[in-house]
Amino acid sequence: QVQLVESGGGLVQAGGSLRLSCAASGRFSSINAMGWYRQAPGKQRELVAVMRSGGSTNYADSVKGRFTISRDNAKRTVYLQMNSLNPEDTGVYYCNGVIVTTYHPYGDNYWGQGTQVTVSS
């Protein structure tokens, strides 16, 4: 079983910073990609940032220049550094991974339970 656990959410003022972490655990061979999604009240879940196995990244236009995705392979953890936060960044942030296991040799999708980020004005 593969589990993804997010941490680091909370309440911050506009202009502040926050770092989210997502740790992967369980029996798996490798991680093809890790990413962050978010969902604000009344809105669809949207892609925020993705890092693929080779290190390439993609960001939503709304967060480019402010957010940075990174990873620590030894810790099996992916991070999202969020700077210059504004109220529009408020929402539940979810970690997603495409992870290779014995039964999914090309990877399968796994989701964390989410962590709340609230940015006050």
BELVENUR-V667900 format. One record per residue. N is the residue number from 1. PSI is psi in whole degrees, -180 to 180 (none if undefined). Layout:
# BELVENUR-V667900
[[N	PSI] [N	PSI]]
This chain:
# BELVENUR-V667900
[[1	137] [2	134] [3	140] [4	128] [5	120] [6	154] [7	164] [8	-4] [9	166] [10	-165] [11	127] [12	159] [13	154] [14	137] [15	-11] [16	-177] [17	157] [18	145] [19	123] [20	147] [21	148] [22	114] [23	131] [24	136] [25	163] [26	-175] [27	112] [28	163] [29	-45] [30	170] [31	120] [32	-36] [33	150] [34	144] [35	171] [36	135] [37	161] [38	156] [39	118] [40	157] [41	130] [42	7] [43	161] [44	153] [45	134] [46	151] [47	132] [48	-52] [49	148] [50	141] [51	126] [52	171] [53	-33] [54	-6] [55	-6] [56	150] [57	157] [58	144] [59	149] [60	146] [61	-34] [62	-17] [63	-3] [64	134] [65	-12] [66	-35] [67	148] [68	127] [69	139] [70	173] [71	158] [72	101] [73	-37] [74	-35] [75	-3] [76	47] [77	140] [78	145] [79	156] [80	107] [81	122] [82	117] [83	163] [84	48] [85	146] [86	166] [87	-26] [88	-13] [89	-6] [90	137] [91	-180] [92	125] [93	130] [94	137] [95	139] [96	140] [97	141] [98	107] [99	135] [100	129] [101	176] [102	-38] [103	-8] [104	76] [105	-14] [106	9] [107	149] [108	153] [109	136] [110	147] [111	143] [112	174] [113	-12] [114	152] [115	136] [116	131] [117	123] [118	125] [119	118] [120	151] [121	none]]
